[in-house]
């Protein structure tokens, strides 16, 4: 199977657009986090495809093989480590596979599954994003000339944050007694709260993730999600 890049590579990467011609598959259930990746890809010259779960990612991979796969460690239908292992050791290998999470403790699991590297959330630095991908790329896919670091910090659209809150609310409402579901939603909210720099929401999600079987922390997190979701953003 050819990479999508084999069909669309028309120009070599440049100093200002060092990822030109590359396709990035972002396997990410958070629209807010994925918007940050999209902005960094656009500034770097890369195309982006998004999958919001493992099943969706595998449907993508049956059609094409991206040059870079960025895999969130906590996905609604399983652990990102499972998909990373498939990408690194299976038939649909990608040249660069990066794990990502707002929980730095999951870096070890990503690397053990075979990931080339790890991106810590929140991802806002274009220079760090480019550097982490380029250091794992084959030499012929890197810019030949020296390049100045892009010091721009991306700022994802807050509407995507509201979309994530609505998704968390729908996933948890009426299910605060389901420890498995609480654990997934708590980890999801931890990631978006870290990206949004929302300390109160992060603390509530952290408390729920420590003991998802207890209804109190889950209910407190749900109440705070409801409060945040009611603050609509004018378009």
N, C-alpha and C positions, 0 to 999 in steps of 0.2 A: 504493500500500500504506500502510495506516495504521500508526502506531506502537502498540505494546502499551499505552503510557501513555494514549493517547486513550480506551481502553476502561476503564482502571482509575483515572484521575485523579478523585478524589472530594474531596480537600482541597488547599488551596494549601500550598506549603512554609512551614515555620515556622522561627523562630530556632533551636529545639532540634533540628529535623529538616529541614534545608535541602534535602535531596534527596528529600523526600516525593513519592511518585507516580512517580518516575523508574525506568526499568528499565536496569540496567547489564549488558552482555554482556562477561564476562571471558573473553578468549581466552588461555588460560594452561595450559601442560602441567604445571606444578607444583601439586600439591594444597596444599602448604604456603603458597605465595605466594597461591593463590586463597582459602585460608582467611582470610588477612589481609584481602583485599579484601572477602570476605563479612562479616567482623566490622565493617569500616568502613561497609559499605552498611547493615547492620542498625542501627547507631548513628545513621546519617544519614537513615533512612527510605526507602532505595531497595530495590527488588527486584533480585535478581541471577540471571542465567543464566550457565552456564559451558560453554565449548567447549574441548576440549583439543588441537585442531589446526585447521588452516585448513579442511579438508573439513567438519568438524563445525560450524564457525562458519558456513559457507556454507549448511548445512542449516538452521540456526537462521534465517538471514537470508531464506530463501525463505518463511518463515512470518510473521515479524514484523521490525520495525525498532526496535532499542533507542534510547533517548535518548542513551546513552553507551556507547561501545565502548572497552575497555581491551585492547590487543593486545600480547602478549609478542613481542619481536623475534626470538626463536629458538624455532621450533616444529618438531615432528618431521617435518612434511611440507612445509617451506619457510620462507621468511623472512616475518616479520610485516609487513615493509614492503610486500610484495605485497598482503596483505589490507588494510592501511591505505590503499593507493592505490585499491583497489576501493571501500572505504567512503567515501572522500572525493570520488571522481570518478565512481563508477559509479551504477547505478540504485538500489542499496540504501544510499544515503547516510545517515549518522547525524549528528545535530546536533553531537555532540562525539566526537572520536576521539583517544585518547591512546595513545602508545606506552609500553612499559615494558621495563626490562631491569636486570640488575645490572651491566651494562657500560655506563658512561656514554658511551663512545665511540659507541654506537649511537644516541644521541639525534639526531645530525645526519642519519642515514639515515631515522629516523622522520619528522623534520620535512620532509625532502626528498620523502618519499612523500605528504605532505599532512597529517600529524597536527597537531591543534591544540596539543598539548602533550605532555609526557613525564613519567612517574612513575619515579623512581629507586628500585630495590630496595636495601635492604628497605623496604617500605611499612608503617609502624607509626603514623604520626601522623594521627589523624582530622582535625585542623584543616587540615593540608596537603592531604590527600585531598579534603576538601570544597572548599577554596579553589581547587584546580587545576581541578575540574569546574565550579564556579560561575562562574569568570571567563570561561568560554567559552559559558555557557548564554545563551539569549535572555533579555532583561530580565524578561519576564513569567513566567519559570520560576524566578526567584530570590526569596528571602524579601524582603518589603518592609521589615520592621523591622530595625534593627541587631541583630547577634547576637554573643554572646560566643564566643570561640574555644574549641573543645573541646580541652583539653590532654591528653586521654586517649591513651595509647599502647596499641595492640592487641598481644596476644600469642597468635599462632596455636597451635593444638593440636599438640603434638610428635608425636602419632601420625601426623599428616599428613606430617611430616618423615620418619618411618620409612617411610611409603608411598612417598615420593619416592625414598628410598634403594633400596628394593626394585625400583622401576621402573628406576632407573639400573643396578642390578646385572643385571637381566634383559636390558636393552638392550645392555650391554657384554660380558657374560660370553661368552667364546669368540670375541669379535670385536675383540680389541685390535689385530689387524693391519689392520683396516678403518679407514683414515684418516678417511673421511667420517663413519662412525658414532662414532669416538672424538671427533671435533670436536664433533658434536652433543651427546654425553653430557657432555663436558667443560664445554661452555657451560651445559648444564642444571644440572650440579652446582655450577658457579660461582654460579649464581643462588640455589640452595637453601642453599649454604654461607654466602653473604652474608646471607641472611635469617635463618639459624640462628646467625649470629655464630660460625661454626666456622672459625677461622683455619687450622688444619692441613688441613682438607678443601679450603678455598679455595685454599691454596698448591699442593696436589696437582693440583687441577683446572686451575689456571692454568698449571702446567708442562705438563700434557697438551695444553692448548689452544694453546700456543705452537708445538708441533711434533707434531701428531697422528699423523704417519707413523712416529715413533720408538716402538718397543714398550715401552721402559723406563718413561717417564713414564705411559703408559696403564696398564701393569701396576701401578705404584705407586698410582695413583688407584684402580684396581679393588680392590687389597688394602685400602686405607683405607675404601672404601665397604663392603666385606664386614665389616670390624671394626665400623664404625658400625651396620650393619644388624643385627648380632648383639646389640646392646644393646637388648633389647626393653623397652618401656615398659608398666608395669602399668596396667590400665584400672580 
